[in-house]
Amino acid sequence: MAFESLSEKLKSVFKQLNSKGSLTEKDVKEALREVKLALLEADVNFRVVKDFVNKVTEKAIGEAVLKSLTPGQQVIKIVNGELTELLGSANAKLTFSSKPPTVYMLAGLQGAGKTTAAGKLACYLKKQNKKPLLAACDIYRPAAIKQLQVVGNNYNIPVFSMGDKISPVDIAKAALSHAKDNYFDVVILDTAGRLHINEELMAELTEIKTSVFPQEILLVIDAMTGQDAVTVAQSFNEQLGLDGIIITKLDGDTRGGAALSIRHVTGKPIKFVGMGEKASDLEAFYPDRMASRILGMGDVLSLIEKAQSAFDQKEAMELEKKMRTNEFSLEDFLSQLQQVKKMGSIKDILGMIPGMGNLNIKDEDINDKDFAFIEAIIRSMTPQERRNPHILNGSRKKRIASGSGRSIQEVNRLLKQFEEMKKMMKTFTEASRGKRGKMRLPFM
């Protein structure tokens, strides 16, 4: 999970601060020394760490903080504010040309994930009622054009290509002309990368820039490259002039140093982050939300947005009705599991809930494979058994266990958990309808 190691270290430091009723200047400086070490271990640029800690120290050792009723919380509030500022203060949205089509040019080194990011960005724009076109401008990397076509096919996005014998500049021009003729709102140029920055690469990108005048040049950076990502971003910005940054594979980097350094060093906003393999895993970047998640404070707004995109409104209303009438079945349960899976990793979802980030949940505590096991058990039942689990006798359970590749004990455990959940739902729905009486959860 992104920033996992940094988040754990910071939560440990702040837990110690909050455990003290009052703070001295020495307490704050010792805590911030630990914060400094945590940031450096997270691969954050040294100059960025130094500047960040100095700013926090200056604000945190003031009399108003140290003599407040909750000095520990005041320090955390300051760190949260400075962390948000470091990440860019506010969400930097994509800008659009006043006269369509809007051209976005993606640049970056080989392996950063440009082609996949291009497809995900197109999907993001499609959800905003735009009509995007992907343009294959990488004529050098073997199968680069084919890869973009596969990505476009997977996401149902048209791809413009002219093979690998035409110059990338001419392809970009032709793609823009094709987009105008066919009423596309957006053109996304998937340009070539190199294993490292060189004059030939920059010259080609500059020529594309001066030929089609992209609305924005977006640098695609692999979070896993750590400090090298900052150097790459600086070079591209100096030679090409960037408008924003897309950080890919952030879900695979537990340190997160690149994201914390790039904005400060380049002055260019992070516009999107890649948090997984699915098209929906390219997320608009919100500095305040990310800072809150890093500090274990949750991210309710992102959680709500994920839920809104994953859950069908009509199904949700039907489900609410079934809860009221106690008709919730294993078929409904399976449907809900499938919709929750669309929201991403369960551990990441829990991390968005305020307070849950402080529980120090380990990977083995929350296993997404459990969903697959539950799904297998339910799918091994007949429709009648899913709707009426009370008919499940010993022989039926044995058949279900065999069909799902699980044990009878696991089948029994699932049925018990389902019944407890139904009781809990009934309790909550009765309470919401104004019935009196003490609410008691079935597991208490």
C-alpha positions in Angstrom: 0.0 0.0 0.0 1.3 3.5 -0.9 3.1 5.3 2.0 2.6 2.3 4.3 6.0 2.3 5.9 6.0 6.1 6.3 2.5 6.1 7.7 3.3 3.5 10.3 6.4 5.4 11.5 4.5 8.8 11.7 1.6 7.2 13.6 4.1 5.8 16.1 5.7 9.3 16.6 2.3 11.0 17.0 1.0 8.4 19.4 3.9 9.2 21.7 3.1 12.9 21.4 -0.6 12.4 22.2 0.3 10.3 25.3 1.8 13.3 27.0 -0.5 15.8 28.7 1.9 18.7 28.0 4.8 19.2 25.6 8.1 21.0 25.9 10.2 22.4 23.0 12.5 19.5 23.5 9.6 17.0 23.1 8.6 18.5 19.8 12.1 18.6 18.4 12.7 15.0 19.4 9.4 14.0 17.7 10.3 16.0 14.6 13.7 14.3 14.4 11.9 11.0 14.2 9.6 12.5 11.5 12.7 13.6 9.6 14.2 10.1 9.7 10.9 8.6 8.7 10.7 10.9 5.6 14.3 10.1 4.6 13.7 6.4 5.0 10.7 6.9 2.7 13.1 8.1 0.0 12.0 11.7 0.2 14.5 14.1 -1.3 16.9 15.5 1.5 16.3 19.1 0.6 12.6 18.6 0.7 12.8 16.9 4.1 15.0 19.7 5.5 12.6 22.4 4.3 9.6 20.5 5.6 10.9 19.9 9.1 12.1 23.5 9.4 8.7 24.8 8.6 6.9 22.5 11.0 9.4 23.2 13.8 9.0 26.9 13.4 5.2 26.6 13.8 5.1 23.8 16.4 7.3 25.3 19.1 5.3 28.5 19.4 3.7 29.3 22.8 0.2 29.0 21.5 0.8 25.3 20.6 2.8 24.2 23.6 0.4 25.8 26.1 -2.8 24.6 24.3 -5.1 22.0 25.9 -4.1 19.4 23.3 -0.5 20.3 22.2 0.1 16.8 20.6 -3.0 17.2 18.4 -1.9 20.8 17.5 1.5 19.5 16.3 -0.2 16.8 14.2 -2.5 19.5 12.7 0.5 21.5 11.7 2.2 18.5 10.2 -1.0 17.7 8.3 -1.1 21.2 6.9 2.5 21.3 5.8 2.2 17.8 4.3 -0.8 19.0 2.3 1.2 22.1 1.2 4.1 19.9 0.2 1.9 17.7 -1.9 0.4 20.7 -3.7 -2.3 22.3 -1.5 -5.2 21.8 -3.9 -6.4 19.4 -6.5 -5.0 20.4 -9.9 -7.6 19.7 -12.5 -6.9 19.1 -16.2 -7.5 22.1 -18.4 -9.4 22.0 -21.7 -8.9 23.9 -24.9 -11.5 26.5 -25.7 -11.7 24.9 -29.2 -11.8 21.1 -29.3 -10.1 18.8 -29.6 -7.9 19.2 -26.5 -4.5 17.6 -26.9 -2.7 15.9 -24.0 0.9 14.8 -24.6 2.2 12.0 -22.4 5.9 11.8 -21.9 8.3 9.7 -19.8 10.9 7.0 -19.8 10.4 3.5 -21.0 8.7 1.3 -18.4 7.0 4.2 -16.6 3.6 3.0 -17.7 2.7 5.7 -20.3 0.7 3.4 -22.6 -1.5 2.0 -19.8 -1.8 5.5 -18.3 -3.0 6.8 -21.6 -5.8 4.3 -21.7 -6.8 5.0 -18.1 -6.8 8.7 -18.7 -9.0 8.2 -21.7 -11.4 6.2 -19.5 -11.4 8.9 -16.9 -12.3 11.5 -19.5 -14.9 9.3 -21.1 -16.7 9.2 -17.7 -16.8 13.0 -17.9 -18.7 12.7 -21.2 -15.7 13.4 -23.4 -15.0 11.5 -26.6 -11.3 10.6 -26.4 -8.9 9.4 -29.1 -5.6 7.6 -28.4 -2.8 8.3 -30.8 0.1 5.8 -31.2 3.2 8.0 -31.5 5.8 5.5 -30.2 7.3 3.9 -33.4 10.4 2.6 -31.7 9.6 0.2 -28.9 8.7 -3.3 -30.3 4.9 -3.9 -30.2 4.2 -0.4 -28.7 1.5 0.3 -31.2 0.0 -3.1 -30.7 0.0 -2.6 -26.9 -1.9 0.7 -27.2 -4.4 -1.0 -29.5 -5.0 -3.8 -27.0 -5.4 -1.1 -24.2 -7.8 0.8 -26.4 -9.8 -2.3 -27.2 -9.9 -3.3 -23.5 -11.2 0.1 -22.5 -13.4 0.6 -25.7 -11.4 3.7 -26.7 -10.5 4.3 -30.4 -6.8 4.2 -31.4 -5.3 6.2 -34.2 -2.1 4.7 -35.7 -0.1 4.9 -38.9 2.4 2.1 -38.3 6.0 2.5 -37.5 7.3 3.9 -40.8 5.9 7.5 -40.3 7.5 10.0 -38.1 5.9 10.6 -34.7 5.5 14.3 -35.5 3.5 13.5 -38.7 1.4 10.9 -36.7 0.6 13.5 -34.1 -0.5 16.0 -36.8 -2.6 13.4 -38.6 -4.2 12.3 -35.3 -5.2 15.9 -34.6 -6.7 16.3 -38.1 -8.6 13.0 -37.8 -9.9 14.1 -34.4 -11.2 17.3 -35.9 -12.9 15.5 -38.8 -14.5 12.9 -36.5 -15.6 15.2 -33.6 -13.3 13.8 -30.9 -13.1 16.0 -27.8 -9.7 14.9 -26.7 -6.5 13.5 -28.3 -4.0 11.7 -26.0 -0.6 11.3 -27.6 1.3 8.2 -26.4 4.9 9.2 -27.2 8.1 7.2 -27.2 10.3 6.8 -24.2 13.9 5.9 -23.7 15.8 3.9 -21.1 17.3 7.3 -20.1 17.0 10.9 -21.1 19.0 11.9 -24.2 19.0 14.7 -26.8 17.3 12.7 -29.5 14.3 12.0 -27.2 14.0 15.6 -26.1 14.3 16.9 -29.7 11.5 14.6 -30.9 9.2 15.6 -28.0 9.9 19.3 -28.6 9.1 18.9 -32.3 5.8 17.3 -31.5 5.1 20.0 -29.0 5.7 22.8 -31.5 3.7 21.0 -34.2 0.4 20.3 -32.4 0.6 22.7 -29.4 -0.7 20.3 -26.7 -3.0 21.9 -24.1 -1.0 20.0 -21.4 2.2 17.9 -21.3 1.9 15.3 -18.6 5.0 13.4 -17.4 4.3 9.8 -16.4 6.6 8.7 -13.6 7.0 5.3 -12.0 6.8 5.7 -8.2 9.0 2.6 -7.7 12.0 4.5 -9.1 12.3 6.6 -5.9 14.8 9.4 -6.0 15.5 8.8 -9.7 11.9 10.0 -10.4 12.8 13.4 -9.1 15.8 13.7 -11.3 13.8 12.6 -14.4 11.0 15.1 -13.6 13.5 17.9 -13.3 15.1 17.1 -16.6 11.8 16.8 -18.5 10.5 20.0 -16.9 13.6 22.0 -17.8 13.8 20.8 -21.4 10.2 20.4 -22.3 8.1 22.4 -19.9 5.6 20.3 -18.0 2.0 21.1 -17.0 1.5 18.2 -14.6 2.6 14.7 -13.5 1.0 11.3 -13.4 2.6 8.9 -10.9 2.0 5.3 -11.7 2.4 2.2 -9.5 1.9 4.1 -6.3 0.1 1.2 -4.8 3.3 -0.9 -5.1 5.5 1.6 -3.4 5.3 1.5 0.4 7.6 4.5 0.8 6.0 7.1 -1.5 9.1 9.4 -1.6 8.7 10.3 -5.2 5.2 11.7 -4.7 6.3 13.7 -1.7 9.4 15.2 -3.5 8.3 15.8 -7.1 5.8 18.6 -6.5 8.3 20.5 -4.3 11.3 20.1 -6.6 9.6 20.8 -9.9 6.8 23.1 -8.8 4.5 21.1 -11.1 1.3 19.6 -9.7 0.6 15.9 -9.4 -2.7 15.5 -11.4 -3.2 11.7 -11.2 -1.9 8.7 -9.3 -2.1 5.0 -10.4 -3.3 2.9 -7.6 -3.9 -0.4 -9.3 -4.5 -2.3 -12.5 -8.1 -1.4 -13.4 -9.1 1.6 -15.4 -10.8 3.1 -12.4 -7.5 2.9 -10.4 -6.2 6.1 -12.1 -7.3 8.6 -9.4 -7.4 12.4 -9.5 -4.8 13.5 -6.9 -6.0 15.4 -3.9 -3.1 16.6 -1.7 -5.3 17.1 1.4 -6.8 13.6 1.2 -3.4 12.0 0.6 -1.9 13.8 3.6 -4.8 12.7 5.7 -4.3 9.1 4.7 -0.6 9.2 5.3 -1.3 10.4 8.9 -3.9 7.7 9.5 -6.8 10.1 9.5 -8.8 8.4 6.8 -10.2 9.7 3.5 -13.9 9.7 3.6 -14.5 11.7 0.4 -12.5 9.3 -1.7 -14.3 6.4 -0.1 -17.7 8.0 -0.9 -16.6 8.6 -4.5 -15.4 5.0 -4.9 -18.7 3.7 -3.5 -20.8 5.9 -5.8 -19.0 4.7 -8.8 -19.1 1.0 -7.7 -22.6 0.7 -6.4 -25.7 0.7 -8.6 -28.3 3.2 -7.2 -31.3 1.1 -8.1 -29.8 -2.0 -6.6 -29.0 -0.1 -3.4 -32.7 1.0 -3.0 -33.9 -2.6 -3.6 -31.4 -3.8 -1.0 -32.6 -1.3 1.5 -36.1 -2.5 1.0 -35.0 -6.2 1.5 -33.3 -5.2 4.7 -36.4 -3.6 6.1 -38.5 -6.7 5.2 -35.8 -9.2 6.3 -35.7 -10.7 2.8 -31.9 -10.3 2.4 -30.6 -13.5 0.9 -27.2 -15.0 0.0 -27.8 -13.9 -3.6 -28.0 -10.3 -2.3 -24.9 -10.9 -0.2 -22.9 -12.2 -3.2 -24.1 -9.1 -5.2 -22.8 -6.8 -2.5 -19.5 -8.6 -2.3 -19.0 -8.1 -6.0 -19.7 -4.4 -5.8 -17.4 -4.0 -2.9 -14.6 -5.7 -4.9 -14.9 -3.0 -7.5 -13.8 -0.4 -4.9 -10.3 -2.0 -4.7 -8.3 -3.6 -1.9 -10.1 -4.1 1.4 -7.1 -2.9 3.3 -7.0 0.3 1.2 -10.7 0.8 1.8 -10.3 0.4 5.5 -7.4 2.9 5.4 -9.9 5.5 4.1 -12.1 5.1 7.2 -11.1 7.6 10.0 -9.6 5.7 12.9 -9.1 2.4 11.0 -5.7 3.5 9.8 -4.5 3.4 13.5 -5.3 -0.2 14.0 -2.0 -1.5 12.5 -3.8 -4.0 10.3 -1.4 -6.5 8.8 -1.8 -8.0 5.3 -2.5 -11.4 6.7 -5.4 -10.0 8.8 -7.3 -8.9 5.7 -7.0 -11.2 2.8 -8.8 -10.3 -0.4 -8.7 -14.0 -1.3 -11.3 -14.6 1.4 -13.8 -12.9 -1.0 -13.0 -15.5 -3.7 -13.5 -18.3 -1.2 -16.9 -16.9 -0.1 -17.9 -16.4 -3.7 -17.0 -20.0 -4.5 -19.1 -21.3 -1.7 -22.2 -19.3 -2.6 -21.8 -20.1 -6.3 -21.8 -23.8 -5.4 -25.3 -23.5 -4.0 -28.5 -23.8 -6.1 -30.6 -20.6 -6.5 -33.1 -22.1 -4.1 -30.4 -22.7 -1.5 -29.1 -19.1 -1.8 -32.6 -17.7 -1.3 -33.4 -20.2 1.5 -30.2 -21.1 3.4 -32.3 -22.7 6.2 -32.9 -25.8 3.9 -29.1 -26.6 3.9 -28.8 -29.9 5.6 -25.6 -32.0 6.1 -25.7 -33.6 2.6 -26.2 -30.3 0.9 -23.4 -28.7 2.8 -21.1 -31.6 1.9 -22.0 -31.1 -1.8 -21.4 -27.3 -1.6 -18.0 -27.8 0.2 -16.9 -30.3 -2.5 -18.0 -28.1 -5.3 -16.3 -25.0 -4.0 -13.1 -26.7 -2.9 -13.6 -25.6 0.7 -14.3 -27.5 3.9 -17.7 -28.1 5.6 -16.5 -26.0 8.5 -15.9 -23.0 6.2 -19.4 -23.5 4.8 -20.9 -23.5 8.3 -18.8 -20.5 9.3 -20.1 -18.5 6.3 -23.7 -19.4 7.1 -23.3 -18.4 10.7 -21.7 -15.0 9.7 -24.5 -14.4 7.2 -27.2 -15.0 9.9 -25.4 -12.7 12.3 -25.2 -10.0 9.6 -28.9 -10.3 8.9 -29.6 -9.8 12.6 -27.4 -6.8 12.7 -29.1 -5.3 9.6 -32.5 -5.9 11.2 -31.4 -4.2 14.4 -30.1 -1.1 12.5 -33.2 -0.8 10.3 -35.5 -1.1 13.3 -33.5 1.5 15.1 -33.6 3.8 12.0 -37.4 3.4 11.9 -37.7 4.7 15.5 -38.3 1.4 17.4 -37.2 1.6 21.0 -34.9 -0.6 22.8 -31.2 -1.0 23.3 -29.3 -1.9 20.1 -27.1 -4.9 20.5 -24.7 -6.2 17.9 -24.9 -10.0 17.5 -21.1 -10.3 18.1 -21.2 -8.4 21.4 
